[in-house]
Amino acid sequence: MEGSKQLYHCLCESIGTEEVVKIRRQYYASVDTFMERTDVTLISSGSKAEGLEMGSDFDAMLLLSFVIINEKTNDDPTIPNRFVMDTEDCNPGFTQLKGHSHKYSSLIYNLCVTNEKKYRIESGDVRLWFLSIARLFTAAEIHGPCVSDNRTLDVLPALRCQDWVQQAQPWIYRARYWPPPSLISHYNLFEHRFNKYQQLELIQCLSDVCLKGIVSFRNCETLSKFFNNTFVFSKMSKTKVLCCKMNTLNTLNSSAFLRFAGMASLLNTNLKCQYSSKTTDRGRFLIRRYLNNMSNSFVLSTVFSRFCQHNGKTMDITINNTNKHIYRLRKQYLPYFILGTNADSVCGWLYLATYFYCSYQYKTALQLISHASLNCTPDNLFQAKHSFDSNNLHEIEKTAIRFNLHHDRYVYKRHTIDEISFYLSCKVVPQEIGIQATYQAYITPPVYATFLRFLCLYRLKQDSACIAAIQDMIKASKDKHFNPDNYSLSENFNCIATAFVMVGDTQKADSYFRRSKEIKEEYGSFYFDPNLIPI
């Protein structure tokens, strides 16, 4: 019994507790739920998607959903972009994809080669096509079958066959040889249900791994040291469990992956396939997906709110049309900003304030900025750089959590802060700064709150208040709690420099522009040329 407990806690130290692993899985599954498109879809995979954090890259599949793959040829050839598998003269696990359709998209024509008067897709050509797209954003390279940014992300272009192919049929009923079936089917590791015989089997299995010298755990040089480690066992309270969940979700939610995923889900791919995704339809899709997958987990709700923010920011409020049409458009997109306020305690409100600023309702924007600024405090969780624990909660909240009177989502929203970003496809953005040509850097919330306050005061011609807002902006840029990443100082300095330009202090503006440029040059791989990206 003690041996199984030690193993469990050693695994928790290495890859996370059961609750942490569950949160990670729910997070990536939630992102996949809202990332789906009818042309291309990014699907999480690998160890991270399985909830295991072992320092590896994030693996994803880029599914070309508009390409139809079948194993047999007796289907309707009028289906566009349809290919049939041909496994003759191929090694096991490989196949040729031959065209079996009367209509193909322009991309398929460019990717295919002609063989025996039929179109055929070559995997190498598909990789090179995706590599050319990835290099518009970052310095990408071919890494095996994947395209990698050489830092954190490996993406594999993929096609999906709707059927379970014949060669894979034996896998359905394949037998398990290791670990022994008797060990797998009669115990629950997380509840430490081992009898004496099963403990001996487990020790034998671990010994086999140990003899191979496999480095298994972060805190153990080899598995042989596992038996010499001691762990402190304690049952976590509901409050501590919730804090652990919040730290895990904020780490994932503030990662560059979610910002890139939100941006990619709204990009115009120009594939010209029969069922192309339209940005204007994404909002309805997000709501339908959320309603169909609603659960008690606050992870899905939080990710849904973030995607609502992405969708709301794509509204083109500068469109040249009648006032009636613009009013209808704003009424259509405003609910997404309101839904986005459920993601955290600050940024959702700042995005809503940005909407009103771009709609020339400066006084309303100032009221929302004031509300958001009240929560920009160091005791809230930002970027997961500072761990959140029960000491950050009020006694009333602890009592409410203990008696299940507070939903996890409410506590998370109240005590977490996300970053501010205006990436590609954003239209609701202060024209003074424009979109950000990056998928990694961001603006810190206190700096953006004071910058947006400055813009509103400037439009209301309150000159003395504008100078005070600039001083507050400079002070906010030095707050270490909200500046965990040096590369984001570039975006902060750009806001400060823009404010100095607007008040006519060009000398200080040049100083901050120069500092911003130096940081961008230092982290050049985080930036790209937005003029090359189809929006």
C-alpha positions as CSV (number, residue, x, y, z in Angstrom):
1,M,0.0,0.0,0.0
2,E,2.8,2.4,0.9
3,G,4.6,1.6,-2.3
4,S,1.6,2.5,-4.4
5,K,1.1,5.7,-2.5
6,Q,4.7,6.7,-3.1
7,L,4.4,5.9,-6.8
8,Y,1.2,8.0,-7.0
9,H,2.8,11.0,-5.4
10,C,5.9,10.7,-7.4
11,L,3.8,10.8,-10.5
12,C,2.0,13.9,-9.2
13,E,5.4,15.6,-8.6
14,S,6.4,14.7,-12.2
15,I,3.4,15.3,-14.4
16,G,0.7,16.8,-12.1
17,T,-2.1,15.6,-9.9
18,E,-5.2,13.9,-11.2
19,E,-7.1,17.2,-11.1
20,V,-4.3,19.0,-12.9
21,V,-4.2,16.4,-15.7
22,K,-8.0,16.5,-16.0
23,I,-7.9,20.3,-16.3
24,R,-5.3,20.2,-19.1
25,R,-7.3,17.6,-21.0
26,Q,-10.5,19.6,-20.7
27,Y,-8.7,22.8,-21.8
28,Y,-7.2,21.4,-25.0
29,A,-10.5,19.5,-25.8
30,S,-12.4,22.8,-25.3
31,V,-10.0,24.7,-27.6
32,D,-10.5,22.0,-30.3
33,T,-14.2,22.3,-29.9
34,F,-14.2,26.0,-30.9
35,M,-11.3,25.7,-33.4
36,E,-13.2,23.5,-35.9
37,R,-13.6,25.0,-39.4
38,T,-15.0,23.6,-42.7
39,D,-11.7,24.2,-44.5
40,V,-8.8,23.7,-42.1
41,T,-8.9,22.7,-38.4
42,L,-6.1,22.7,-35.8
43,I,-6.4,19.6,-33.5
44,S,-4.4,19.2,-30.3
45,S,-2.4,16.0,-29.9
46,G,0.6,14.6,-28.2
47,S,1.5,14.4,-24.5
48,K,0.2,17.9,-23.7
49,A,-3.2,17.2,-25.1
50,E,-3.3,14.1,-22.9
51,G,-2.7,16.3,-19.9
52,L,1.0,15.4,-19.3
53,E,3.4,18.3,-18.9
54,M,6.9,16.9,-19.3
55,G,8.7,19.9,-21.0
56,S,8.0,18.7,-24.5
57,D,6.9,20.7,-27.5
58,F,3.2,21.2,-28.2
59,D,2.0,18.8,-31.0
60,A,-0.9,19.6,-33.2
61,M,-2.5,18.3,-36.5
62,L,-3.6,20.7,-39.2
63,L,-6.5,18.9,-40.6
64,L,-7.5,19.8,-44.2
65,S,-11.2,19.3,-43.6
66,F,-12.2,20.2,-47.2
67,V,-10.4,17.2,-48.6
68,I,-12.4,13.9,-48.6
69,I,-10.5,10.6,-48.2
70,N,-12.2,7.2,-48.9
71,E,-10.8,3.7,-49.0
72,K,-13.1,2.5,-51.8
73,T,-13.9,3.9,-55.2
74,N,-17.6,3.0,-55.6
75,D,-18.8,6.3,-54.1
76,D,-20.2,9.3,-56.0
77,P,-17.3,11.0,-58.0
78,T,-19.2,14.3,-58.1
79,I,-18.1,15.0,-54.5
80,P,-15.5,17.8,-54.7
81,N,-11.9,17.3,-53.5
82,R,-12.3,13.6,-53.1
83,F,-9.3,11.1,-53.1
84,V,-9.1,7.4,-52.9
85,M,-6.5,5.3,-51.0
86,D,-4.4,3.0,-53.1
87,T,-2.2,0.7,-50.9
88,E,-0.8,-1.5,-53.7
89,D,3.0,-1.3,-54.1
90,C,3.2,0.6,-50.8
91,N,4.9,-0.3,-47.6
92,P,2.7,-1.2,-44.5
93,G,1.3,2.0,-43.0
94,F,1.6,4.0,-46.2
95,T,-0.8,4.7,-49.1
96,Q,-1.1,6.7,-52.2
97,L,-3.9,9.2,-52.6
98,K,-5.4,9.4,-56.1
99,G,-8.0,11.8,-57.2
100,H,-11.5,10.5,-57.8
101,S,-13.6,13.6,-58.4
102,H,-14.7,15.9,-61.1
103,K,-14.1,19.1,-59.2
104,Y,-11.1,20.3,-57.1
105,S,-10.3,23.6,-55.4
106,S,-7.5,25.8,-56.6
107,L,-5.2,24.7,-53.7
108,I,-5.6,21.0,-54.7
109,Y,-4.7,21.8,-58.3
110,N,-1.5,23.5,-57.0
111,L,-0.6,20.6,-54.6
112,C,-1.3,17.7,-56.8
113,V,0.9,16.0,-59.4
114,T,-0.5,14.2,-62.5
115,N,0.1,10.5,-62.7
116,E,-1.7,8.3,-65.3
117,K,-4.0,11.2,-66.1
118,K,-5.1,11.3,-62.4
119,Y,-4.3,13.8,-59.7
120,R,-2.2,12.5,-56.8
121,I,-1.3,14.2,-53.5
122,E,2.3,14.1,-52.4
123,S,3.0,14.4,-48.7
124,G,6.2,16.4,-49.3
125,D,4.4,19.0,-51.4
126,V,1.8,19.4,-48.7
127,R,4.5,20.0,-46.1
128,L,6.3,22.5,-48.2
129,W,3.0,24.4,-48.8
130,F,2.4,24.6,-45.1
131,L,6.0,25.5,-44.4
132,S,5.6,28.5,-46.8
133,I,2.6,29.7,-44.8
134,A,4.3,29.1,-41.4
135,R,7.3,31.2,-42.4
136,L,5.0,34.2,-42.9
137,F,4.6,34.1,-39.1
138,T,7.9,32.7,-37.8
139,A,11.2,31.0,-38.7
140,A,9.8,27.6,-39.3
141,E,11.6,24.4,-40.4
142,I,10.8,20.9,-41.5
143,H,11.0,18.5,-38.5
144,G,10.3,15.0,-39.7
145,P,6.7,14.9,-41.0
146,C,6.0,18.1,-39.1
147,V,6.6,21.8,-39.5
148,S,8.2,23.2,-36.4
149,D,9.0,26.7,-35.1
150,N,12.1,25.3,-33.3
151,R,10.8,26.4,-29.9
152,T,7.4,25.2,-28.7
153,L,5.2,24.0,-31.6
154,D,5.2,21.1,-34.0
155,V,2.3,21.0,-36.6
156,L,1.6,18.0,-38.8
157,P,-0.6,18.6,-41.9
158,A,-3.2,15.8,-41.9
159,L,-6.0,14.4,-44.0
160,R,-8.8,12.3,-42.5
161,C,-10.4,9.1,-43.8
162,Q,-14.0,8.8,-42.6
163,D,-13.6,5.0,-42.4
164,W,-11.6,2.7,-40.1
165,V,-9.2,1.5,-42.8
166,Q,-8.8,-2.2,-43.5
167,Q,-5.1,-2.4,-42.5
168,A,-6.0,-1.0,-39.0
169,Q,-8.8,-3.4,-38.3
170,P,-6.6,-5.8,-36.2
171,W,-5.8,-2.9,-33.8
172,I,-9.3,-2.9,-32.5
173,Y,-8.9,-6.3,-31.0
174,R,-5.2,-6.4,-30.4
175,A,-4.0,-8.0,-27.1
176,R,-2.2,-6.2,-24.3
177,Y,1.1,-7.8,-23.3
178,W,2.7,-5.1,-21.0
179,P,1.7,-4.2,-18.3
180,P,0.0,-7.5,-17.6
181,P,-3.9,-7.4,-18.1
182,S,-4.3,-8.7,-14.5
183,L,-2.6,-5.5,-13.3
184,I,-4.5,-3.1,-15.5
185,S,-8.1,-4.4,-15.0
186,H,-8.3,-4.8,-11.2
187,Y,-6.9,-1.6,-9.7
188,N,-7.4,2.1,-9.7
189,L,-4.0,3.8,-9.3
190,F,-5.5,7.1,-8.0
191,E,-7.3,5.3,-5.2
192,H,-4.3,3.1,-4.3
193,R,-6.3,-0.2,-4.6
194,F,-3.5,-2.7,-4.7
195,N,-3.5,-6.1,-3.2
196,K,-0.3,-7.9,-2.3
197,Y,-0.1,-9.9,-5.5
198,Q,-0.7,-6.8,-7.7
199,Q,2.0,-4.8,-5.7
200,L,4.5,-7.6,-6.6
201,E,3.5,-7.4,-10.3
202,L,3.9,-3.6,-10.3
203,I,7.3,-3.8,-8.7
204,Q,8.3,-6.4,-11.3
205,C,7.1,-4.1,-14.1
206,L,9.0,-1.1,-12.6
207,S,12.1,-3.2,-12.2
208,D,12.0,-4.1,-15.9
209,V,12.0,-0.4,-16.7
210,C,14.7,0.3,-14.1
211,L,17.1,-2.2,-15.6
212,K,16.8,-0.4,-18.9
213,G,18.0,2.8,-17.3
214,I,15.0,4.8,-18.3
215,V,14.8,8.4,-16.9
216,S,11.2,8.6,-15.9
217,F,10.6,11.3,-13.3
218,R,11.6,15.0,-13.1
219,N,12.7,14.6,-9.5
220,C,14.5,11.2,-9.9
221,E,17.6,10.6,-11.9
222,T,16.4,7.2,-12.8
223,L,13.5,5.0,-11.8
224,S,15.7,3.1,-9.4
225,K,15.7,6.1,-7.0
226,F,11.9,6.0,-6.8
227,F,12.0,3.6,-3.9
228,N,14.4,5.8,-1.9
229,N,12.2,8.9,-2.2
230,T,9.8,9.9,0.6
231,F,6.7,12.0,0.1
232,V,4.4,13.8,2.4
233,F,0.8,12.7,2.1
234,S,-2.0,15.1,2.8
235,K,-5.6,15.4,1.6
236,M,-6.1,18.8,0.0
237,S,-9.1,20.9,0.9
238,K,-11.6,22.1,-1.6
239,T,-10.1,25.6,-1.5
240,K,-6.6,24.3,-2.2
241,V,-7.9,22.0,-5.0
242,L,-9.6,25.0,-6.6
243,C,-6.5,27.2,-6.4
244,C,-4.5,24.4,-8.0
245,K,-7.1,24.3,-10.9
246,M,-6.9,28.1,-11.2
247,N,-3.1,28.1,-11.5
248,T,-3.2,25.3,-14.1
249,L,-5.9,26.9,-16.2
250,N,-4.4,30.4,-16.1
251,T,-1.1,28.9,-17.2
252,L,-2.8,27.4,-20.2
253,N,-5.2,30.2,-20.9
254,S,-2.4,32.9,-20.9
255,S,-0.2,30.9,-23.3
256,A,0.7,32.0,-26.8
257,F,-1.1,28.9,-28.1
258,L,-4.6,30.2,-27.3
259,R,-3.8,33.6,-28.8
260,F,-2.5,31.9,-31.9
261,A,-5.5,29.5,-32.0
262,G,-8.0,32.4,-31.8
263,M,-6.2,34.3,-34.5
264,A,-5.9,31.2,-36.8
265,S,-9.6,30.3,-36.3
266,L,-10.6,33.6,-37.9
267,L,-8.0,34.0,-40.7
268,N,-9.2,34.0,-44.3
269,T,-7.5,31.0,-45.9
270,N,-8.7,31.8,-49.5
271,L,-9.0,28.1,-50.2
272,K,-12.2,28.7,-52.2
273,C,-13.6,25.3,-51.3
274,Q,-17.3,24.6,-51.6
275,Y,-18.0,25.1,-47.9
276,S,-15.6,27.9,-46.9
277,S,-15.7,29.3,-43.4
278,K,-16.9,32.9,-43.0
279,T,-15.9,35.0,-40.1
280,T,-19.5,36.4,-39.8
281,D,-20.7,32.8,-39.1
282,R,-18.1,32.0,-36.4
283,G,-20.2,33.6,-33.6
284,R,-23.2,31.4,-34.2
285,F,-20.9,28.4,-34.5
286,L,-19.3,29.2,-31.1
287,I,-22.7,29.5,-29.4
288,R,-24.0,26.3,-30.9
289,R,-20.9,24.4,-29.9
290,Y,-21.1,25.8,-26.4
291,L,-24.7,24.9,-25.9
292,N,-24.2,21.4,-27.3
293,N,-21.2,20.7,-24.9
294,M,-22.3,22.5,-21.8
295,S,-21.0,20.9,-18.6
296,N,-20.2,21.7,-15.0
297,S,-16.6,22.3,-15.9
298,F,-15.6,26.0,-15.8
299,V,-12.8,25.2,-18.4
300,L,-15.2,25.1,-21.3
301,S,-17.0,28.3,-20.2
302,T,-13.7,30.2,-19.9
303,V,-12.4,29.1,-23.3
304,F,-15.7,29.9,-24.8
305,S,-15.5,33.4,-23.4
306,R,-12.0,33.9,-24.8
307,F,-13.2,32.9,-28.3
308,C,-16.1,35.3,-28.0
309,Q,-13.6,38.0,-27.4
310,H,-11.7,37.0,-30.6
311,N,-14.9,36.9,-32.6
312,G,-16.2,40.3,-31.3
313,K,-12.9,42.0,-32.2
314,T,-13.4,41.1,-35.9
315,M,-16.4,43.4,-36.3
316,D,-15.5,46.0,-38.9
317,I,-17.0,49.1,-37.2
318,T,-15.3,51.4,-39.8
319,I,-17.3,49.9,-42.7
320,N,-18.6,52.5,-45.2
321,N,-22.3,51.9,-45.2
322,T,-25.5,53.4,-44.0
323,N,-26.0,54.3,-40.4
324,K,-28.8,51.7,-40.2
325,H,-26.5,48.9,-41.3
326,I,-23.7,50.0,-38.9
327,Y,-26.2,50.1,-36.0
328,R,-27.4,46.6,-36.9
329,L,-23.8,45.3,-37.2
330,R,-22.9,46.8,-33.8
331,K,-26.0,45.3,-32.2
332,Q,-25.0,41.9,-33.6
333,Y,-21.4,41.9,-32.3
334,L,-21.9,43.6,-28.9
335,P,-23.2,40.4,-27.2
336,Y,-19.9,38.7,-27.9
337,F,-18.0,41.4,-26.0
338,I,-20.5,41.0,-23.1
339,L,-20.0,37.2,-23.1
340,G,-16.2,37.9,-23.2
341,T,-16.4,39.6,-19.8
342,N,-16.9,36.2,-18.2
343,A,-13.3,35.2,-19.1
344,D,-11.5,37.2,-16.4
345,S,-11.9,40.2,-14.1
346,V,-10.2,42.8,-16.2
347,C,-9.5,42.2,-19.9
348,G,-13.1,41.4,-20.9
349,W,-14.2,44.7,-19.6
350,L,-11.3,46.5,-21.4
351,Y,-12.3,44.9,-24.7
352,L,-15.9,46.1,-24.1
353,A,-14.5,49.6,-23.3
354,T,-12.6,49.5,-26.5
355,Y,-15.8,48.7,-28.4
356,F,-17.4,51.8,-27.0
357,Y,-14.3,53.9,-27.6
358,C,-14.3,52.9,-31.3
359,S,-18.1,53.7,-31.3
360,Y,-17.2,57.3,-30.1
361,Q,-19.0,56.7,-26.7
362,Y,-16.0,58.0,-24.6
363,K,-17.8,58.5,-21.3
364,T,-19.2,55.0,-21.3
365,A,-15.8,53.7,-22.1
366,L,-14.3,55.6,-19.2
367,Q,-16.8,54.1,-16.8
368,L,-15.9,50.6,-17.9
369,I,-12.2,51.3,-17.7
370,S,-12.7,52.6,-14.1
371,H,-14.5,49.3,-13.2
372,A,-11.8,47.1,-14.8
373,S,-8.9,49.1,-13.1
374,L,-10.3,48.3,-9.7
375,N,-9.3,44.6,-10.2
376,C,-5.8,45.3,-11.6
377,T,-4.2,44.4,-8.2
378,P,-1.1,42.3,-7.5
379,D,-3.1,39.7,-5.5
380,N,-4.9,38.5,-8.6
381,L,-3.5,35.8,-10.8
382,F,-1.7,37.0,-14.0
383,Q,0.2,34.8,-16.5
384,A,0.6,32.2,-13.7
385,K,4.0,33.6,-12.9
386,H,2.9,34.2,-9.3
387,S,1.1,31.2,-7.8
388,F,-2.4,31.8,-6.5
389,D,-3.2,30.2,-3.1
390,S,-5.9,30.3,-0.5
391,N,-4.3,33.3,1.2
392,N,-5.5,35.4,-1.8
393,L,-9.2,34.5,-1.0
394,H,-11.4,36.2,1.5
395,E,-12.7,34.1,4.4
396,I,-16.3,34.5,3.1
397,E,-15.2,33.0,-0.3
398,K,-13.4,30.1,1.5
399,T,-16.6,29.4,3.4
400,A,-18.7,29.6,0.2
401,I,-16.3,27.2,-1.6
402,R,-16.4,24.7,1.3
403,F,-20.2,24.6,1.2
404,N,-20.4,24.6,-2.6
405,L,-22.1,28.0,-2.7
406,H,-19.7,29.4,-5.3
407,H,-19.1,27.9,-8.7
408,D,-15.5,27.4,-9.7
409,R,-16.1,29.7,-12.8
410,Y,-17.1,32.6,-10.5
411,V,-14.0,32.3,-8.4
412,Y,-11.7,32.0,-11.4
413,K,-13.3,35.0,-13.2
414,R,-13.0,37.1,-10.0
415,H,-9.3,36.4,-9.3
416,T,-7.6,36.0,-12.7
417,I,-6.4,38.5,-15.3
418,D,-5.7,37.8,-19.0
419,E,-3.4,39.7,-21.3
420,I,-4.5,42.3,-24.0
421,S,-3.9,41.5,-27.6
422,F,-5.0,42.8,-31.0
423,Y,-3.8,40.4,-33.5
424,L,-4.6,39.7,-37.1
425,S,-8.3,40.0,-38.1
426,C,-8.9,42.5,-35.3
427,K,-11.0,45.4,-36.4
428,V,-12.2,46.7,-33.0
429,V,-8.8,48.2,-32.0
430,P,-7.7,51.8,-31.3
431,Q,-6.5,53.1,-34.6
432,E,-3.7,54.9,-32.8
433,I,-1.9,51.6,-32.3
434,G,-3.4,49.3,-34.9
435,I,-3.0,45.5,-34.9
436,Q,0.0,43.8,-33.4
437,A,2.3,42.0,-35.8
438,T,3.0,39.1,-33.4
439,Y,1.4,36.1,-31.9
440,Q,3.6,36.0,-28.7
441,A,3.9,39.5,-27.3
442,Y,1.0,41.3,-25.6
443,I,0.0,44.5,-23.8
444,T,-0.2,44.2,-20.1
445,P,-3.7,45.1,-18.7
446,P,-2.7,48.1,-16.4
447,V,-0.8,49.8,-19.3
448,Y,-3.6,49.3,-21.7
449,A,-6.2,50.5,-19.2
450,T,-4.4,53.8,-18.7
451,F,-3.7,54.1,-22.4
452,L,-7.4,53.7,-23.3
453,R,-8.3,56.1,-20.5
454,F,-5.8,58.6,-22.1
455,L,-7.4,58.2,-25.5
456,C,-10.9,58.8,-24.1
457,L,-9.7,61.9,-22.2
458,Y,-7.8,63.2,-25.3
459,R,-11.0,62.9,-27.4
460,L,-12.9,64.8,-24.6
461,K,-10.1,67.5,-24.7
462,Q,-9.2,67.1,-21.0
463,D,-5.5,68.0,-21.4
464,S,-4.4,68.0,-17.8
465,A,-6.0,64.6,-17.2
466,C,-4.2,63.3,-20.3
467,I,-0.8,64.2,-18.8
468,A,-1.7,62.4,-15.6
469,A,-2.8,59.3,-17.6
470,I,0.6,59.2,-19.3
471,Q,2.4,59.3,-16.0
472,D,0.1,56.5,-14.7
473,M,1.0,54.5,-17.9
474,I,4.7,54.9,-17.3
475,K,4.3,53.8,-13.7
476,A,2.2,50.8,-14.7
477,S,4.8,49.7,-17.2
478,K,7.3,49.2,-14.3
479,D,4.9,47.0,-12.3
480,K,6.9,43.7,-12.0
481,H,3.7,41.7,-11.2
482,F,2.3,42.5,-14.6
483,N,5.5,42.4,-16.6
484,P,6.7,38.8,-16.3
485,D,7.9,38.7,-20.0
486,N,10.5,41.2,-21.3
487,Y,9.3,40.9,-24.9
488,S,5.9,42.4,-24.0
489,L,7.6,45.6,-22.8
490,S,7.9,46.4,-26.5
491,E,4.1,46.7,-26.8
492,N,3.8,48.7,-23.6
493,F,6.5,51.2,-24.7
494,N,4.7,51.5,-28.1
495,C,1.5,52.6,-26.2
496,I,3.5,55.2,-24.2
497,A,5.3,56.5,-27.2
498,T,2.0,56.9,-29.1
499,A,0.5,58.9,-26.2
500,F,3.5,61.2,-26.2
501,V,3.2,61.8,-30.0
502,M,-0.5,62.7,-29.5
503,V,0.4,65.4,-26.9
504,G,3.2,66.7,-29.0
505,D,6.2,65.6,-26.9
506,T,8.2,64.1,-29.8
507,Q,11.5,63.8,-27.9
508,K,10.1,61.4,-25.2
509,A,8.1,59.6,-28.0
510,D,11.2,58.9,-29.9
511,S,12.9,57.6,-26.8
512,Y,10.1,55.1,-26.1
513,F,9.8,54.1,-29.8
514,R,13.5,53.4,-29.8
515,R,13.3,51.2,-26.7
516,S,10.3,49.4,-28.3
517,K,12.3,48.8,-31.5
518,E,15.3,47.4,-29.6
519,I,13.2,44.8,-27.8
520,K,11.5,43.8,-31.1
521,E,14.9,43.3,-32.7
522,E,16.0,41.2,-29.7
523,Y,12.9,39.0,-30.0
524,G,12.6,39.2,-33.8
525,S,11.3,35.7,-34.2
526,F,8.1,36.7,-32.4
527,Y,7.1,39.2,-35.1
528,F,6.1,39.0,-38.7
529,D,5.0,41.3,-41.6
530,P,1.2,41.6,-41.4
531,N,1.1,42.8,-45.1
532,L,2.0,39.3,-46.2
533,I,-0.9,37.6,-44.3
534,P,-4.3,37.3,-46.0
535,I,-6.9,38.8,-43.6
